[in-house]
Amino acid sequence: MSRPATSPTSTAPSARRLWTRARGAALVLALILIGGLVLATVRSSGAHGALDPRSADPNGSRAVAELLKARGITLTVVTTLDEATAATGTDSTLLVTTPDLLTETQQSTLRRAMTDSAGRTVLVGAGRSSLPTLAPGVTSATSTPVENRAPSCTLAAATRAGSVDLGGERYRAAPDTSTDSCYLSDGLPTLLSIPGRGTTDTVLLGSPDILFNERLDQQGNASLALQLLGSRPHLVWYLPSLTDASATADAPDDDTTGNFLALIPSGWLWGALQLAIAALLAAIWRGRRLGPLVTERLPVALRASEATEGRARLYRKANARDRAASVLRTATRTRIAPLLGVPVQDAHSSDRLLPALSVRLPETTADPMNLLFGPAPADDAALIRLADQLDALEREVRTS
């Protein structure tokens, strides 16, 4: 009869085992909390984003903003479309830092304000999603790296500034469009000036690098930035925001998620997709991985006969007669070898075991070679006969 084991069992995991199982989740939770604290600290420090005229970070634009103020330019920073259109007039320059973040309705509203203002509009990094509305007749080509480029045009601001650090978007204007194409890359401009009615004009700037704090003192970057942004006494610096109510004003209530995703830059979406694929592959890898063998204490004590019977049932279920016969023969050879004076390490060598067996049992009726080293039984009946014959041979060796 089986009896319960007195030692701890696998049904009562220890504190160490519980910690081993939970430490991965605890580590992830700790990293999330630390990241949240760091993000909150950074945001609470008063730091601003890229191209923000209030930011002294390397990618901020406080330096050029201060230079413009020193020249008497009035600077207004806005984050909503309504503020931008309200502040724009005939004596103003409107700078739009990320026009591709604007929705189609926002772009149409901004285009009307650009046309009615009779001022200058500078679009930084305008691409395929915004050019058809904000700059009709202009299309974008493959982007190019930012590097030092010569003006190669007759635009007064560019010729006075000389070489600057430009790149990013490249533009292609329709043949019937009057433009000034500057800072060419493979024949296509990274700065395009499009004259409008009267004093109105639109400047497409392929990359924002000339406005960054860290690049302003290089080449002719400061000169070009000051001329483009300081041609009117008032500068409206528009930083499009995801919280702008006009971004979802024309969207149905059930399409909030779609509009939010439309405002996220494509690079972020691509990065999220890559992370999801990496997480899936990691899960598949970890799921197929075999961990180290773990020994567990059985909750009850098992009889040897029960374990033997359980193993025999597994052999039978798998039709593993060859494996079962090999186990029976190996066990028999191991037990009779010491009785025959053969070392245990030589018990499975027919050249050492069979001669000793023939000396001990010269008149045995069984074929020792076939019995101890023969092929696997063909069926269950042959396996049973083999087991009986091995038992009989072992008894003869013990009684001889």
N, C-alpha and C positions, 0 to 999 in steps of 0.2 A: 504494500500500500504506500502511496506517495505521502510525504510529509512536508510541511512548509519549511522553507529555509529561514534560518534565524538572522542572516545577514541582510543588509539593505538590498532591495531589488530594483529592477528597471522601472517599476510602477511608481517609485518614489524618487524622482530625480533630485540630485544634490544641488546646492546653491551654485557650485562651480559649473555644473552642466547648464543650469538656467542662464548664467551669465554668458557662457559660450554661445548659446543660441540667440541671445538678445543683444550682444555687443555690436553686431553689424547695424541693426536698426537704431541703436543708441548713438552710434557714430554719425549716421546720416542726420539724425535729429539735431545732434550737437552742431554739425556743420551748418545746417539751415539756420539755427538760432544765432550762431556767430556771424553768418553772412547778413542776417537781418539787422543785427546790432551795428555791424560795420556800415551797412547802407544807410541806416538811420543816422549814424554819426556824421557820415559824409554829407547827407542832405541837410542836417541841422547846422553844418558849419558855414552855410551861406554860399557854397560853391554853385556855379552855374554851368550850363552846358556849352558845347562847342558853338563858336560864332556868337556867343553872347557878349554884348559890349560892356557888361558889368563884370565879366570874368577875367581874372588875371592868370588863369591856367594857360599852359602852352597852346591849347587849341581855342582859347577864348579870344575876344577881340577888343579888350579894354584899351590896348595901346592905340589902335587906330581911332577909337572913339574919343580918347583924350586929345589926340592931335587935331581931330576935327573940331572939338570944342574950343581948343586954343585958337583956331582960325575963325572963330565966331559962328560956327555952324550949330544950330539948335538941334539937339538929338532927342527923339521920342521913341522909346522902346514899347512895342505893342506885341501882344500874344494872341489876339483874336482878329478875325477878318473885319468885324464891324469897326474896331478901333483903327485898323489900318486904312480902311476906306474913308473914315471920318477925318483922319489926320492928313490925308493926301490932298495937295492942291497944286496950283500953278507954280508956286515957288518952292516945291518940295521934290526930294528924291526918295523914292520908295525902294528899299532893299528887302527882297524876299529871300530868306536864307535857304529854305527847303521847299521849293514850289511843288515838288512831286508828292508831298504829303497832303496837299489840298485835294478835296473831292472835286468832281466835275462841276457841281453847282458853285462851290467856292471859287473855282477857277473862272467860271463865267462872270461871277460878280466882280472878281478882281480885274478881269479884262475890261469891263465897263468902266471901272474906276481909273484904270491906266489910261484909257482913251479920253476920258473926260477931264483928267487932271492937268493935261498939257505940261506935265513935268517929265522927269526921267524915272524909269523903272530898271532896277538891276536885279536880274534873276540868277541866283547862284546854283549851279549844278542842275539846271532844268533838263529833264530827260524826256523819254517818249511819252510818259503819262501826262505831262503838262504842256509840252510844246505845241500840240495842235490847237489848244485854246489860247494860251498866253502869247504864242509867237506863230501865228498862221504863216504857212509857207516855209517854215524851217523844220527840218528833221534832224535827229541825232544819229551819229555813227558810233562805231565801237570806241569805247573810252581808251585813253592813252595815259601812260604814267606821267606824274608831275615832274617836270625838270625845267632847267633854265632855257628859255626860248626868246628869240629876237622878235621884234614887232612885225616886220615884213608887211607893213600896211601904212596908210596915210592918215589914220586917225590921230588927231593932235595929242590926245592924252597918252596914247601908246608910244608915239615917236619921242615925246618928252621923257617918258619913264624909261625907255630903253628895254633891256632884257629883264624879264621877270620870271618867277616860278609859276608856271601854269601847266595844265594838263586836264585830266578828267574827261568830261564830255567834249566830243567834237561835233561840229554843226555843219549842216549842208543846206544852203538856202536855195530856193527856187530860182530859176534863171531870170525871171522878171522881177525879182525882189532886189531893191537897192540896199546894199549893206556894206559895211567895212569889216573885212575879214582879217584878223590879227592873230599872231602867235600860232603859226601853222604847225600841224603835225601830220606828215604824209599828205600835204596839200589841203588839209581841212583845218579850219580855225578852231581854237579853243576859247577865243573871245570874238563875239560877233555883235556889232552895233547896228541896230535897225532904226533908221530915222522914221518918225511918224509925222502927223500933221502939225505944222507950226514948230513949236519948240519941243514937241514930244519926241522922245526916243526910248528905245528898249535896248539894254545891254545884257547879253547872255555871257555869263562867266562860267567856263567849264569846270573849275574847281575853286574852292574857297581859300586856298593856301595863302594867297597874298594878304588875307585879312587876319591870319593867325598871329598871335603875339610872338611866337617863336620864329616866324619867318618875316616879320615886318621890316626888320633891319637888313635884309638880304637883297642884293641886286637892286632893281627899281621897284620893288614891291610896294613900299610906302608911297612912292610918287604916284603910281597907278591907282592905288586904293584911294588916296586923297583926291585925285582928280575925278575919279568916277563917282565918289560919294559926296564930294564937296562942291559940285558945280552949282547947287542951289543952296539958299540960306537955311533950309530946313530939311533934315534927314529923318525919315520914318523907318525905323529898323524893325521889320516884321519877323518875329520868330513863331511860325505856325505851331499850334499846340493841339494835342490830342483831346484836351478838355474843352475846346472851342465848341460852343453850342451849334454854330452854323454847320459843323461837319455832319451832324445827324438831323438837321432840321427837315430835310426832304426825304428822310428814310423812313420806311414803315417800322412800327414798333417791334415786329418779330424779326427784323433784320439787323439788330444791333451788333450781333457777333460778326456778321459779314462786313459791316462798315468798319468795325474795330480792326479786323484783320487787314482790310484794305489800307489802313493807315500805318501798318507796321512795315518797315523797309523789307525788301525781298531778301536781303542778306540774313536778317534775323530768322525769317521763316525757313530758309535753307539750312541755317545752322540748327534750328530746332528739329528739322527732319533728320539731319545727320545724327544728332544725339539720340533720337528715337530709334533709328536703325542700329546704332551702336549698343543701346540698352537691350534691344531685342536679341542681337547676336550674343551679348554677354549672358543673357538669361538662358539662351539655348546651350551655350558652352557650359555654364554652371549646372544646368539641368542634366546634361549628359555625363558630367564628371563624376567618377566614383571616388568617394571620400575614403579616408583611412579606415582600416578594420577596427571595429570597436567591440571589445569583449564586454558582455553583460552577464550579470549573475541571474541564473534562472529563478523564477519565483517559487519553483518547487524542485525537489530532488527526483530525478528520473532513474528508473531501473535500467541497467545495461541492456536487458532483453527488450525493453520498450524502444530504446534508441536503435537497437539492431533491427527490430521489426519495422520501425519508421523508415530507416534507410533502405531496407529491402523493398518496401512499398514504393519508394521513389525510383529505385532501379526498375521495378516492374512497370511503373507508369511510363517510364521513358524507354522501355524495351532495351535496357542496357545490359543484356546478358553477357556481352564481352567484358564489361566493367565488373559485373558481379563475379564472373568466373575468375577474373584476374585477382580480385580481392581474396576469394576463397583459396586460390592456389598460393598466393603470396603468404597468407597467414599460415597455411599448412607447412610450407617450406621453412618459414621462420621458426615454427615450433619443433619440427623434427630434426632440424640441422644440429642443435646441441646434443640431441639424443644419439646422433650418428657420429659425433666427434668432429663435426664440420663447423668452423667459425661462422658466426652469424653474418658477417660481411660477405661470406661466400655462399650463403644459403640459396641465392638466386642464380648461381652458376651451375648449369647442367654438367659441366665437366668435373666439378668438385662434388656435387651432391649425389648424382646418380651412381658413380662407382661405390661410394660409401653405403648407399642404400642397397645395392646388389650384394655387397658383402654381408650386410646385416640380414637381408631377406632374399636368399638365393633362390627360393622356390615360390615366390609370390606369384599369384595368377594374374595380377593386374600389370599393365604395361606402364612402368614408372615414367617413361619419357612422355607418353601421350597424356598421362594423368596429371603430372606436375607442370609440364611445359607445352601442352597441346593447344590446338586451336579453340576458338570460342564455341560453345554449344549452339546447335542449330535451332533449338526450341526450348521451351520451359521444361519439358520432360527430360531432355538431355542435361539441362542445368541441375535438376534435382538428382539425377543419377550421378553426376560429377560430384555433387556435395556428399552423397552417401559413400561413394568410392573413396573420397579423400578422408572421410571419417574412419572408414575401415582400414585404410592404409596407416593412418596415425595410430590406431589401436594396435595394429600388428607390430609397428615399430616400438611402442611402449611395452608390449608384453613379450617381445622376443629377447 
